[in-house]
Amino acid sequence: MDLLNTLVDKGLRREPPTREEALAVLATSDDDLLDVVAAAGKVRRHWFGRRVKLNYLVNLKSGLCPEDCSYCSQRLGSKADILKYTWLKPDEASQAAAAGLAGGAKRVCLVASGRGPTDRDVDRVSETIKAIKEQNEDVEVCACLGLLSDGQAERLRAAGADAYNHNLNTSESTYGDITTTHTYADRVDTVRKAHAAGLSACSGLIAGMGESDEDLVDVVFSLRALDPDSVPVNFLIPFEGTPLAEEWNLTPQRCLRILAMVRFVCPDVEVRIAGGREVHLRSMQPLALHLANSIFLGDYLTSEGQAGKADLDMIADAGFEVEGAGEVTLPEHRAGAAHGCGSHAEAGCGSHAEAGCGSHEGGCGSHEGGGVCGTAGVPAAAEPRTDLVAVRRRGAGTDLAPNA
């Protein structure tokens, strides 16, 4: 296909596709799916080889969130039967992180539900970061605590945080359909604060909320303008007890097209398959490794993921390798920029002038799902697979060993 040849050439030059080309990727047929994966795979391998970065989530505080994000199992009014607990102590969080690091993770993502941290909360998380880094000097730590106030990003950076996650989730024009207790502009402001503090920005999206192809392209181009170092792609987990429990809009084929489109738009950025891959990609997960170069290991925040051993076997069987602690994730032209995102004007994911490690299950910056974001271009509903949605009952906040 001429389209795919054009997109590969652009991706190798760090040049973005047009909006029309990005939409065309989402509109390709199932007959062309393997060609789409192969084309985007060339771009992925050019910038990241066959390495897969492993990330591990630690839910520092679960449930009881005052925000009304429609997709989130921890939202205000959620009836989802999830674990609910207040802040883990630093040693408890460090023990939880150690399980993921033992499984091969090189980044630990510390997430807490809530609108945003108080200054005391920042002190708690800072103590946790220090405890983790005392045990694992080389580990990357990403915080995801919701909306930041002035000075908080700098304090997290001083405590040793390497990155901050705050997802855009969906297009600006439809953001009000999924959340009313904060705005899209609030999210942009927090990402800017993280940038300014020298933290590496992690910001992504949620697919499967009933959004149109145009919405998906809008949010990915907005992310390109943000210039994050990593873009987590979440697939809605329709939790019972949330407003979007009946939103089953994704097939494995559509998930692969979405990941391919993200790779073409952000060719040299760490693209992470985040929450929902087991539910929606299912047996097609290995194909997704040809598009994304990063995944979460084991469980998510409030739901169970694939067994950690199965993740590692999948990576090996697909012909990929786990990225080592001493390897640099990003291409040299991005990794050599100022810590955080600097001004990556040449990096191929835009500059962040316009304004995230995130599983969409928790915290104000990384919640678990989506909102009904429009109807134009929405695919036919997929078959519900509620049997694949399992609430996490092990790991952080429990007496049981974590899945890692």
RAPE-V177198 format. One record per residue. N is the residue number from 1. RES is the residue in one letter. PHI is phi in whole degrees, -180 to 180 (999 if undefined). Layout:
BEGIN
((N;RES;PHI) (N;RES;PHI))
END
This chain:
BEGIN
((1;M;999) (2;D;-59) (3;L;-57) (4;L;-68) (5;N;-61) (6;T;-63) (7;L;-67) (8;V;-64) (9;D;-59) (10;K;-66) (11;G;-62) (12;L;-70) (13;R;-99) (14;R;62) (15;E;-103) (16;P;-75) (17;P;-73) (18;T;-77) (19;R;-60) (20;E;-64) (21;E;-68) (22;A;-64) (23;L;-63) (24;A;-64) (25;V;-63) (26;L;-68) (27;A;-93) (28;T;-65) (29;S;-86) (30;D;-61) (31;D;-63) (32;D;-98) (33;L;-59) (34;L;-65) (35;D;-66) (36;V;-63) (37;V;-62) (38;A;-63) (39;A;-66) (40;A;-65) (41;G;-64) (42;K;-63) (43;V;-68) (44;R;-59) (45;R;-69) (46;H;-61) (47;W;-95) (48;F;-131) (49;G;60) (50;R;-112) (51;R;-82) (52;V;-125) (53;K;-83) (54;L;-103) (55;N;-123) (56;Y;-133) (57;L;-92) (58;V;-124) (59;N;-87) (60;L;-71) (61;K;-151) (62;S;-115) (63;G;80) (64;L;61) (65;C;-86) (66;P;-83) (67;E;-84) (68;D;-111) (69;C;-54) (70;S;-61) (71;Y;-89) (72;C;-98) (73;S;-72) (74;Q;-103) (75;R;-68) (76;L;-59) (77;G;85) (78;S;-63) (79;K;-106) (80;A;-64) (81;D;-86) (82;I;-96) (83;L;-67) (84;K;-129) (85;Y;-159) (86;T;-88) (87;W;-54) (88;L;-69) (89;K;-74) (90;P;-53) (91;D;-70) (92;E;-67) (93;A;-66) (94;S;-64) (95;Q;-64) (96;A;-63) (97;A;-64) (98;A;-60) (99;A;-64) (100;G;-68) (101;L;-65) (102;A;-64) (103;G;-84) (104;G;114) (105;A;-68) (106;K;-112) (107;R;-128) (108;V;-109) (109;C;-108) (110;L;-97) (111;V;-121) (112;A;-139) (113;S;-70) (114;G;132) (115;R;-66) (116;G;179) (117;P;-80) (118;T;-79) (119;D;-63) (120;R;-65) (121;D;-62) (122;V;-63) (123;D;-61) (124;R;-59) (125;V;-67) (126;S;-61) (127;E;-64) (128;T;-66) (129;I;-58) (130;K;-63) (131;A;-63) (132;I;-67) (133;K;-73) (134;E;-65) (135;Q;-87) (136;N;-142) (137;E;-59) (138;D;-92) (139;V;-67) (140;E;-87) (141;V;-122) (142;C;-114) (143;A;-101) (144;C;-142) (145;L;-122) (146;G;97) (147;L;-72) (148;L;-98) (149;S;-92) (150;D;-56) (151;G;88) (152;Q;-72) (153;A;-63) (154;E;-64) (155;R;-67) (156;L;-65) (157;R;-62) (158;A;-65) (159;A;-78) (160;G;115) (161;A;-64) (162;D;-99) (163;A;-147) (164;Y;-137) (165;N;-104) (166;H;-154) (167;N;-82) (168;L;-78) (169;N;74) (170;T;-151) (171;S;-67) (172;E;-60) (173;S;-68) (174;T;-112) (175;Y;-60) (176;G;-64) (177;D;-77) (178;I;-109) (179;T;-147) (180;T;-117) (181;T;-89) (182;H;-153) (183;T;-117) (184;Y;-58) (185;A;-62) (186;D;-60) (187;R;-67) (188;V;-59) (189;D;-62) (190;T;-67) (191;V;-64) (192;R;-63) (193;K;-63) (194;A;-63) (195;H;-57) (196;A;-63) (197;A;-83) (198;G;86) (199;L;-84) (200;S;-70) (201;A;-85) (202;C;-125) (203;S;-149) (204;G;-143) (205;L;-142) (206;I;-124) (207;A;-110) (208;G;102) (209;M;-96) (210;G;91) (211;E;-75) (212;S;-87) (213;D;-59) (214;E;-62) (215;D;-62) (216;L;-62) (217;V;-65) (218;D;-57) (219;V;-70) (220;V;-70) (221;F;-69) (222;S;-65) (223;L;-66) (224;R;-58) (225;A;-66) (226;L;-68) (227;D;59) (228;P;-73) (229;D;-79) (230;S;-137) (231;V;-126) (232;P;-77) (233;V;-109) (234;N;-98) (235;F;-115) (236;L;-49) (237;I;-99) (238;P;-76) (239;F;-71) (240;E;-62) (241;G;96) (242;T;-119) (243;P;-61) (244;L;-106) (245;A;-61) (246;E;-99) (247;E;-86) (248;W;-113) (249;N;-112) (250;L;-111) (251;T;-116) (252;P;-56) (253;Q;-65) (254;R;-67) (255;C;-59) (256;L;-66) (257;R;-63) (258;I;-63) (259;L;-62) (260;A;-63) (261;M;-61) (262;V;-62) (263;R;-62) (264;F;-67) (265;V;-76) (266;C;-123) (267;P;-65) (268;D;-109) (269;V;-107) (270;E;-66) (271;V;-98) (272;R;-112) (273;I;-81) (274;A;-108) (275;G;-58) (276;G;93) (277;R;-65) (278;E;-68) (279;V;-75) (280;H;-109) (281;L;-81) (282;R;51) (283;S;-71) (284;M;-91) (285;Q;-54) (286;P;-59) (287;L;-63) (288;A;-66) (289;L;-66) (290;H;-76) (291;L;-113) (292;A;-105) (293;N;-115) (294;S;-155) (295;I;-143) (296;F;-89) (297;L;-94) (298;G;76) (299;D;-78) (300;Y;-102) (301;L;-80) (302;T;-122) (303;S;-126) (304;E;-82) (305;G;-105) (306;Q;-64) (307;A;-57) (308;G;-56) (309;K;-62) (310;A;-66) (311;D;-60) (312;L;-66) (313;D;-64) (314;M;-61) (315;I;-62) (316;A;-66) (317;D;-65) (318;A;-83) (319;G;87) (320;F;-108) (321;E;-135) (322;V;-71) (323;E;-70) (324;G;-76) (325;A;-61) (326;G;-88) (327;E;-90) (328;V;-87) (329;T;-68) (330;L;-82) (331;P;-59) (332;E;-57) (333;H;-68) (334;R;-92) (335;A;-65) (336;G;-82) (337;A;-75) (338;A;-57) (339;H;-60) (340;G;95) (341;C;-123) (342;G;53) (343;S;-121) (344;H;-34) (345;A;-62) (346;E;-97) (347;A;-73) (348;G;93) (349;C;-117) (350;G;85) (351;S;-106) (352;H;-93) (353;A;-61) (354;E;-88) (355;A;99) (356;G;999) (357;C;999) (358;G;-108) (359;S;-88) (360;H;-82) (361;E;-89) (362;G;-161) (363;G;73) (364;C;-74) (365;G;-100) (366;S;-151) (367;H;-69) (368;E;-98) (369;G;156) (370;G;-161) (371;G;-141) (372;V;-74) (373;C;-110) (374;G;121) (375;T;-125) (376;A;-64) (377;G;75) (378;V;-76) (379;P;-67) (380;A;-61) (381;A;-61) (382;A;-85) (383;E;-69) (384;P;-61) (385;R;-124) (386;T;-63) (387;D;-66) (388;L;-94) (389;V;-98) (390;A;-121) (391;V;-71) (392;R;-69) (393;R;-127) (394;R;-138) (395;G;80) (396;A;-51) (397;G;85) (398;T;-132) (399;D;-94) (400;L;-93) (401;A;-64) (402;P;-74) (403;N;-92) (404;A;-153))
END
